[in-house]
Amino acid sequence: MRLGGWGRGGHSGRRFFFAFPTAPGALAAASAFTEALSPGPIHVRVGLHTGTPLLTEGGYVGGDVHRAARIAACGHGGQVLVSSSMAQLVDLELADLGEHRLKDLSAPERVFQLGDREFPTLKSLYRTNLPVPATPFLGREQELAELLSLLSSEDTRLLTLTGPGGTGKTRLALQAVAEASDRYAEGVWWVPLAPLREPALVFETAAQVLGSKNGLAEHIADKSMLCLFDNFEQVVEAGAELASLLASCPNLDFVVTSRERLRVRGEQTYPVPPLAEEDGEALFIARARAVDPAFTSSEAVAELCLRLDELPLALELAAARTALFSPEQLLERLSQRLDLLKGERDADPRQQTLRATIEWSHDLLSTREQVLFARLSVFAGGCSYEAAEQIAEADPDTLQSLLDKSLLRRRESPAGPRYWMLETIREFARHALDAATERELNERHAD
């Protein structure tokens, strides 16, 4: 199946998708289409790719469809772009435009052009060190749109994505900065901080990424660039320096991922929610089919995703277990979820199991925070502040800190705010309670 996707050139407009039985036929149609429109005021850009997409009631879907759209998106009005796999299936001589990183963050794609007309440089990721993710980006359309809206605002120069481990902060942030890359002439840059423990090393790491030799502020100066600082929670004391650097560099913006907000001047926080139900199921099914292409969905999949709080990491770890257990069997074993759900051998050690993921956040807590965190696990459906104060001996500062660190969440109810934990996090917190304390708290709760 040959795929073509095109949109209105030069502006955000309508996009159309067509499928063809042969590559030459698709290329001929694209050529005729653009030539017919060339005398008029509307010029279209065309992206052509070949693959084996999935045909559903709503049309063709899958990675090949997205690849065609991404190729089209980096072109200009009147330009016909062809993927390397498509180019091999046609006899026409095509102009080789070289390898380009597309905004889906996939590995570089060699792109060809139909005809010898000159166009501006392709709108691809050409100044970046953003990593190539191991898996495609799925769902999150609403969250991505909200982040891009925030990034487009002149008032947002420091955007922090917060959430507990496993919510997909890094993957969402990478996609957002890739989509926003057109606005930064000097590129978008990824600064990984997970290995660091000393706040003083944050800007040394950033300097190495950007190639700075004489001071970061002097190197950046008035350059237009975006830096993504990934995994900031264990060096959060360096947050104040981010604000100072922004003051010195007028065209510099930051995106940060952290399990807690930085609490510095000018920070805009964005709490990353769990996946929407349909996105959670789609992610689980996609990852399960990577283990077994014959995997079929069932009613148990939706219930399993719900019981795992629609957390991307939990869903991915559960999908990996479908090599051994059916979704129904996984549901039966969810009481062991912290250790049952394990990642692949090459997974980040912090994300090998759900226990390791939550333990990473727990170890960064003070002793007082750890005590309150464990005590709040007695509330199965959340609690009011008054209940947390009377039963778990909560105080405002410690409760606020657990909220900031994404281990506790707040929601409104008719009776006022309630504080609650994701079930995977609550299970870990319950294990941190000793039996005597748990009995005492349960008695207070019952009273």
DOGUTI-837361 format. One record per residue (C-alpha): x, y, z; residue number from 1. Coordinates in Angstrom, 1 decimal. Example, Ala and Ser with C-alpha at 12.3 -4.5 7.8 and 13.67 -1.06 7.14 Angstrom:
BEGIN
R       u       v       w  num
R    12.3    -4.5     7.8    1
R    13.7    -1.1     7.1    2
***
This chain:
BEGIN
R       u       v       w  num
R     0.0     0.0     0.0    1
R     1.4     3.4    -1.0    2
R     0.6     6.3     1.3    3
R     0.4    10.0     0.7    4
R    -0.4    12.9     3.0    5
R    -0.4    16.5     2.2    6
R    -1.4    19.8     3.8    7
R    -1.7    23.4     2.9    8
R     1.7    24.9     2.2    9
R     3.2    27.5     4.4   10
R     0.3    27.7     6.9   11
R    -1.6    25.5     9.2   12
R    -4.6    24.4     7.1   13
R    -6.5    21.4     6.1   14
R    -4.8    18.1     5.6   15
R    -5.8    15.3     3.2   16
R    -4.8    11.6     3.0   17
R    -4.9     9.4     0.0   18
R    -3.9     5.7    -0.6   19
R    -2.7     4.3    -3.9   20
R    -2.1     0.7    -5.1   21
R     1.3     1.6    -6.6   22
R     4.2     4.0    -5.9   23
R     4.4     5.4    -9.5   24
R     0.6     6.1    -9.4   25
R     0.9     8.0    -6.1   26
R     3.9    10.0    -7.4   27
R     2.0    10.8   -10.7   28
R    -1.0    12.0    -8.8   29
R     1.0    14.2    -6.5   30
R     2.8    15.7    -9.5   31
R    -0.5    16.4   -11.3   32
R    -2.1    17.8    -8.2   33
R     0.7    20.3    -7.4   34
R     1.1    21.4   -11.0   35
R    -2.7    22.0   -11.4   36
R    -2.7    24.2    -8.3   37
R     0.6    26.1    -9.1   38
R    -1.0    29.0   -10.9   39
R    -3.4    29.7    -8.1   40
R    -3.0    31.3    -4.6   41
R    -3.0    28.0    -2.8   42
R     0.2    25.8    -2.9   43
R     0.2    22.4    -1.2   44
R     3.0    20.4     0.2   45
R     3.0    16.6    -0.3   46
R     4.6    13.7     1.6   47
R     4.8    10.3     0.1   48
R     5.6     7.1     1.9   49
R     5.0     3.4     1.5   50
R     4.2     0.8     4.1   51
R     1.6    -1.7     5.5   52
R    -0.9     0.3     7.6   53
R    -3.9    -1.1     9.5   54
R    -7.2    -0.5     7.8   55
R   -10.0     0.3    10.2   56
R   -13.6     1.6     9.9   57
R   -12.2     5.1    10.2   58
R    -9.5     4.6     7.5   59
R    -5.8     3.8     7.5   60
R    -3.9     4.1    10.8   61
R    -0.4     3.2    12.0   62
R     3.2     4.3    12.0   63
R     3.3     4.5     8.2   64
R     0.5     7.0     8.1   65
R     2.2     9.2    10.7   66
R     5.5     9.0     8.8   67
R     3.8    10.3     5.6   68
R     2.3    13.2     7.5   69
R     5.7    14.0     9.2   70
R     7.4    14.0     5.8   71
R     4.8    16.4     4.4   72
R     5.0    18.6     7.5   73
R     8.7    19.4     7.0   74
R     8.1    20.6     3.4   75
R     6.9    23.9     1.8   76
R     4.0    24.8    -0.4   77
R     4.4    23.3    -3.9   78
R     7.0    20.8    -2.7   79
R     6.6    17.0    -3.2   80
R     8.7    15.0    -0.7   81
R     9.3    11.2    -0.9   82
R    10.6     8.8     1.7   83
R    13.6     6.6     0.9   84
R    11.5     3.4     0.9   85
R     9.1     5.1    -1.6   86
R    12.0     6.4    -3.8   87
R    13.3     2.8    -4.4   88
R    10.0     1.9    -6.0   89
R     9.9     4.6    -8.8   90
R    12.0     5.0   -11.9   91
R    12.0     8.9   -11.9   92
R    15.1    10.7   -10.9   93
R    14.6    12.4    -7.6   94
R    16.6    15.1    -5.9   95
R    18.4    13.7    -2.7   96
R    17.8    16.2     0.1   97
R    19.9    14.2     2.6   98
R    19.0    12.7     6.0   99
R    16.6    14.6     8.3  100
R    15.3    14.1    11.8  101
R    11.5    14.4    11.7  102
R     9.4    15.7    14.6  103
R     8.3    12.2    15.6  104
R    11.8    11.8    16.9  105
R    12.4     8.7    14.9  106
R    15.8     7.8    13.4  107
R    17.0    10.0    10.5  108
R    15.0     9.6     7.3  109
R    16.6    10.2     3.9  110
R    14.2    12.5     2.0  111
R    13.9    13.0    -1.7  112
R    12.2    15.7    -3.8  113
R    10.3    15.4    -7.0  114
R    11.6    18.0    -9.5  115
R    14.5    20.4    -9.4  116
R    12.7    23.5    -8.1  117
R    14.5    25.3    -5.2  118
R    12.7    25.5    -1.8  119
R    13.8    26.8     1.6  120
R    15.5    24.3     4.0  121
R    13.2    21.5     5.2  122
R    11.5    22.2     8.5  123
R    13.1    19.3    10.3  124
R    15.1    18.9    13.5  125
R    18.5    20.0    12.3  126
R    20.1    21.4    15.4  127
R    19.3    19.0    18.2  128
R    20.6    16.1    20.3  129
R    17.1    14.9    21.2  130
R    17.3    11.1    21.7  131
R    15.6     8.6    19.4  132
R    12.9     7.0    21.6  133
R    12.7     3.2    21.6  134
R     8.9     3.3    20.9  135
R     6.5     5.5    19.0  136
R     4.6     8.3    20.7  137
R     1.0     7.3    21.3  138
R    -2.0     9.4    22.4  139
R    -1.6    12.5    24.6  140
R    -3.1    14.8    21.9  141
R    -4.7    17.0    24.4  142
R    -1.7    17.2    26.7  143
R     0.6    17.9    23.7  144
R    -1.7    20.7    22.5  145
R    -1.8    22.3    26.0  146
R     2.0    22.2    26.3  147
R     2.5    23.7    22.8  148
R     0.0    26.5    23.8  149
R     2.0    27.2    26.9  150
R     5.3    27.2    25.0  151
R     3.9    29.6    22.4  152
R     3.1    32.2    25.1  153
R     5.7    34.9    25.7  154
R     5.0    34.6    29.4  155
R     6.2    31.0    29.6  156
R    10.0    30.7    29.6  157
R    10.3    28.0    32.3  158
R     7.8    25.2    31.9  159
R     8.0    22.3    34.4  160
R     6.3    19.0    33.8  161
R     5.6    17.3    37.1  162
R     4.2    13.9    38.1  163
R     5.2    10.7    39.9  164
R     7.6     8.2    38.3  165
R     6.1     6.4    35.3  166
R     3.6     9.0    34.1  167
R     5.6     9.6    30.9  168
R     6.9    13.1    31.6  169
R    10.1    12.6    29.6  170
R     8.4    11.2    26.5  171
R     5.7    13.9    26.5  172
R     8.4    16.6    27.0  173
R    10.5    15.3    24.2  174
R     7.6    15.3    21.8  175
R     6.5    18.9    22.9  176
R    10.0    20.4    22.3  177
R    10.3    18.6    19.0  178
R     7.0    20.1    17.9  179
R     8.0    23.5    19.0  180
R    11.5    23.4    17.4  181
R    10.5    25.7    14.4  182
R    10.5    28.7    16.8  183
R    14.1    28.3    17.9  184
R    16.7    29.2    15.3  185
R    19.6    27.7    17.4  186
R    17.8    24.5    18.0  187
R    16.4    22.4    20.9  188
R    18.7    20.6    23.3  189
R    18.3    17.7    25.7  190
R    20.2    17.9    29.0  191
R    19.8    14.5    30.9  192
R    20.3    14.9    34.6  193
R    19.3    11.4    36.0  194
R    23.0    10.4    36.8  195
R    23.6    13.6    38.7  196
R    23.4    14.1    42.5  197
R    25.3    17.4    42.9  198
R    23.3    20.6    41.9  199
R    26.6    22.3    41.0  200
R    27.0    19.8    38.1  201
R    23.7    20.8    36.3  202
R    25.2    23.7    34.4  203
R    28.5    21.9    33.7  204
R    26.4    19.2    32.0  205
R    24.4    21.9    30.1  206
R    27.7    23.5    29.0  207
R    29.0    20.2    27.6  208
R    25.8    19.6    25.7  209
R    25.8    23.1    24.2  210
R    29.5    23.2    23.5  211
R    30.1    26.2    25.8  212
R    33.7    26.9    26.9  213
R    33.6    30.4    28.3  214
R    30.5    30.4    30.5  215
R    27.0    29.3    29.7  216
R    25.3    32.8    29.8  217
R    28.0    34.2    27.5  218
R    27.8    31.3    25.1  219
R    24.0    31.5    24.8  220
R    23.7    35.4    25.0  221
R    20.8    36.3    22.7  222
R    20.6    33.0    20.8  223
R    17.1    31.6    20.3  224
R    17.1    28.1    21.8  225
R    15.1    25.7    24.0  226
R    16.7    23.4    26.5  227
R    15.0    20.4    28.0  228
R    16.4    19.5    31.5  229
R    15.3    16.0    32.2  230
R    14.9    14.5    35.7  231
R    15.5    17.6    37.8  232
R    14.1    16.2    41.1  233
R    17.4    15.1    42.7  234
R    19.2    18.4    41.9  235
R    16.2    20.7    42.6  236
R    18.4    23.2    44.5  237
R    19.8    24.2    41.1  238
R    16.5    25.6    40.1  239
R    17.3    29.2    41.2  240
R    20.2    29.3    38.7  241
R    17.7    28.5    35.9  242
R    15.8    31.7    36.7  243
R    19.1    33.7    36.7  244
R    20.2    32.3    33.4  245
R    16.8    33.1    31.8  246
R    17.2    36.7    33.0  247
R    20.6    36.9    31.3  248
R    19.5    35.3    28.0  249
R    16.4    36.9    26.5  250
R    15.7    34.3    23.8  251
R    16.3    31.2    25.9  252
R    13.4    29.0    27.1  253
R    13.5    26.0    29.4  254
R    11.4    22.9    29.7  255
R    12.0    20.8    32.8  256
R    10.8    17.3    33.9  257
R    10.7    16.8    37.6  258
R     8.8    14.8    40.2  259
R     8.4    18.1    42.1  260
R     8.1    21.7    41.0  261
R    11.1    23.9    41.3  262
R     9.4    26.8    43.1  263
R    11.4    29.5    41.4  264
R    10.4    32.8    39.9  265
R     8.6    32.6    36.6  266
R     8.0    28.9    36.7  267
R     4.8    27.5    34.9  268
R     4.0    24.0    36.2  269
R     2.1    21.4    34.2  270
R     1.0    18.3    36.2  271
R     1.1    15.4    33.8  272
R    -2.0    13.3    34.2  273
R    -2.4     9.6    33.7  274
R    -3.4     8.5    30.2  275
R    -7.0     8.8    29.0  276
R    -8.7     5.4    29.1  277
R    -8.6     4.9    25.3  278
R    -4.9     6.0    25.1  279
R    -4.1     3.6    28.0  280
R    -5.6     0.7    26.2  281
R    -4.0     1.6    22.9  282
R    -0.6     1.8    24.6  283
R    -1.1    -1.6    26.3  284
R    -2.2    -3.3    23.1  285
R     0.7    -1.8    21.1  286
R     3.3    -2.9    23.6  287
R     1.7    -6.4    24.0  288
R     1.8    -6.9    20.3  289
R     5.5    -6.0    20.3  290
R     5.8    -9.1    22.6  291
R     3.3   -11.3    20.6  292
R     2.0   -10.0    17.3  293
R    -1.0   -12.3    17.7  294
R    -2.1   -10.6    20.9  295
R    -5.8    -9.7    20.9  296
R    -7.6    -7.3    23.2  297
R   -10.3    -8.4    25.7  298
R   -12.6    -6.9    28.4  299
R    -9.9    -7.6    30.9  300
R    -7.5    -5.2    29.2  301
R    -9.7    -2.2    30.0  302
R   -10.1    -3.2    33.6  303
R    -6.3    -3.9    33.9  304
R    -5.4    -0.5    32.6  305
R    -7.9     1.1    35.0  306
R    -6.5    -0.8    38.0  307
R    -3.0     0.3    37.0  308
R    -4.1     3.9    37.2  309
R    -3.5     4.4    33.4  310
R     0.2     5.0    34.2  311
R     2.3     4.6    31.0  312
R     5.2     2.8    32.8  313
R     2.8     0.4    34.7  314
R     1.0    -0.4    31.4  315
R     4.3    -1.0    29.6  316
R     5.6    -3.3    32.3  317
R     2.3    -5.2    32.4  318
R     2.3    -5.6    28.6  319
R     5.8    -7.1    28.8  320
R     4.3    -9.8    31.1  321
R     1.8   -10.9    28.5  322
R     4.6   -13.2    27.3  323
R     3.7   -15.3    30.4  324
R     0.3   -14.2    31.6  325
R    -3.0   -13.3    30.0  326
R    -4.7   -10.0    31.0  327
R    -7.1   -12.0    33.1  328
R    -4.2   -13.7    35.0  329
R    -2.5   -10.3    35.5  330
R    -5.7    -9.0    37.0  331
R    -5.7   -11.8    39.5  332
R    -2.1   -11.0    40.5  333
R    -2.4    -7.2    40.8  334
R    -1.8    -7.4    44.6  335
R     1.8    -8.3    43.7  336
R     2.1    -5.4    41.1  337
R     5.1    -3.7    42.7  338
R     7.4    -6.7    41.9  339
R     5.4    -8.6    39.3  340
R     5.7    -5.9    36.7  341
R     9.3    -5.8    35.5  342
R    10.9    -4.1    32.5  343
R    13.4    -5.4    29.9  344
R    17.1    -5.9    30.7  345
R    18.1    -2.6    29.2  346
R    15.5    -0.5    31.1  347
R    16.6     2.3    33.3  348
R    17.3     0.7    36.7  349
R    15.0     3.3    38.3  350
R    12.2     1.8    36.2  351
R    12.9    -1.9    36.3  352
R     9.9    -2.5    38.5  353
R     7.1    -0.3    39.9  354
R     8.7    -0.6    43.3  355
R    12.0     0.8    42.0  356
R    10.2     3.7    40.4  357
R     8.3     4.8    43.5  358
R    11.3     4.0    45.7  359
R    13.3     6.5    43.8  360
R    10.9     9.3    44.8  361
R    10.5     7.9    48.3  362
R    14.2     8.0    49.0  363
R    14.3    11.7    48.2  364
R    11.9    12.5    51.0  365
R    12.8    13.8    54.4  366
R    12.1    11.5    57.4  367
R     9.0    13.6    58.3  368
R     7.7    13.3    54.8  369
R     8.3     9.6    54.7  370
R     6.3     9.1    57.9  371
R     3.3    11.1    56.7  372
R     3.5     9.5    53.3  373
R     3.1     6.0    54.9  374
R     0.4     7.1    57.3  375
R    -1.8     8.6    54.5  376
R    -2.0     5.1    52.9  377
R    -4.8     4.2    55.5  378
R    -7.2     6.3    53.4  379
R    -8.5     4.1    50.6  380
R   -10.5     6.9    48.9  381
R    -8.6     9.9    49.9  382
R    -9.2    12.3    52.8  383
R    -9.9    15.9    53.8  384
R    -7.2    18.0    55.4  385
R    -8.9    17.7    58.7  386
R    -8.9    13.9    58.5  387
R    -5.2    13.9    57.5  388
R    -4.4    16.2    60.5  389
R    -6.4    14.2    63.1  390
R    -5.6    10.7    62.0  391
R    -2.2    10.9    60.3  392
R    -0.9    14.0    62.2  393
R    -0.4    15.9    59.0  394
R     0.9    19.5    59.0  395
R     0.4    22.0    56.2  396
R     4.1    22.2    55.1  397
R     4.6    18.4    54.9  398
R     1.3    17.8    53.2  399
R     2.2    20.5    50.6  400
R     5.6    19.0    50.1  401
R     4.1    15.6    49.2  402
R     1.8    17.4    46.8  403
R     4.7    19.2    45.2  404
R     6.6    15.9    44.9  405
R     3.7    14.3    43.0  406
R     3.2    11.5    45.6  407
R    -0.1    13.0    46.7  408
R    -2.8    14.5    44.5  409
R    -5.6    17.0    45.2  410
R    -9.2    17.0    43.8  411
R   -12.2    19.0    44.6  412
R   -15.4    17.5    46.0  413
R   -18.7    18.9    47.2  414
R   -17.3    18.8    50.8  415
R   -14.1    20.6    49.8  416
R   -10.6    19.5    48.7  417
R    -9.6    15.9    49.1  418
R    -6.1    14.4    49.0  419
R    -5.5    11.0    47.5  420
R    -2.8     8.7    46.1  421
R    -2.7     6.7    42.9  422
R    -3.3     3.1    43.9  423
R     0.2     1.9    42.8  424
R     1.7     4.6    45.0  425
R    -0.6     3.8    47.9  426
R     0.3     0.2    47.8  427
R     4.0     1.1    48.2  428
R     3.1     3.5    51.1  429
R     1.2     0.8    52.9  430
R     4.2    -1.5    52.8  431
R     6.2     1.3    54.6  432
R     3.8     1.1    57.6  433
R     4.7    -1.2    60.4  434
R     1.8    -3.4    61.7  435
R     1.4    -1.6    65.1  436
R     1.2     1.8    63.5  437
R    -1.3     0.6    60.9  438
R    -3.6    -0.8    63.6  439
R    -3.4     2.4    65.5  440
R    -4.2     4.5    62.4  441
R    -7.0     2.2    61.4  442
R    -8.6     2.6    64.9  443
R    -8.4     6.3    64.7  444
R    -9.9     6.2    61.2  445
R   -12.7     4.0    62.4  446
R   -13.4     6.3    65.3  447
***
